Amino acid sequence: MEGDEPWTLMCGLVAMDHTNFCYRVCSACERTLPDALTTNSTPSPCNFCNSNASKPPSKRLFRLLVSIASDTKVFVVICFDRAARVLFGCSADEFFDFAKFHPFADDIPESRHPWTATAGKILEGEMFRMTLSKPKNGNAQHLRVVSVVPLRSGFRPAIETLRELYGVKRGGS
């Protein structure tokens, strides 16, 4: 952990910050778009690439703050899209749409994103092998999750459990 090389550890997921689980990027160049666009308002095209492609102008990517515990320490780490997809089993857009179309999954009323809190409860206590790295940006506060591998053979991503809990078939309602 002393150097700048990534390291791997076995850990348990302790908690997940569900207040801000994703951000928007341009679908063409994947540059971050302004925070004002994370609402349901129609996003404007990217100012960098001026993409007017037929696909949606933006997409959501995961950015999760997660507390994990090894045998000696508790860490707050950040899972960006690739690592978070392992935990959730879907894209951030799919997860957002699931919650939007199935508001009954909304069982924690005080939360801004209650379905993310429910996903956090589902994943709480799961064991993983995670590879962590120090942030490349000097202003960043948290270690990055480079890769995540579930250790339990019966592990199911959060979206699968949510679909089962709320009686939703894949791709349907």
C-alpha positions, 0 to 999 in steps of 0.5 A: 500500500506504500507505493503507487501500484494497485493492490488487492485485498479481500474485503466486505462491503460495509455501506454505500453512500446513496445520495449521489450514485451517478453522473452524466457524460456525453454519449459520443466522447464520454466527457462529464456534463454539467451537474445541472443535467443530472436531473430529468431535464432534456440534456443539451449536446456536448460542448466539446464534440457537438455531437448530434448523433442519432443516439441519446446525447448523454448517458449516466455512469456510476460513481459510488462511494462505498465503505469496505472493511478488510481484516485490519482497516475500513476504507472509503473507496470510489467505484466508477462505472466498470467496477460498479456494474459488477455490484449492480449487474446493469448500467447506471441508466438501466438502474435509474430507469428501473427505479423510475418505472418501479417506484414501489421499489422506493422503500426509504422515503427520506432518501434522495435515491432510495432504490440505491439505498435498497441496493446498498442493503442488498450488497451489505456484508457481501465479500469481494476481492478488490483491487484498489489504486491511489487516485491519479488526480492530486485533488481526489480524496478516495482510493479507486476500485480498479476491479471487483470480484465477488467471493460468494459463488451464489452472488447476485448483482443488486438489480437481480435481487431487486427484480425478484423482490419486486416481481419484475421480469428482465426487460419488463414491468 
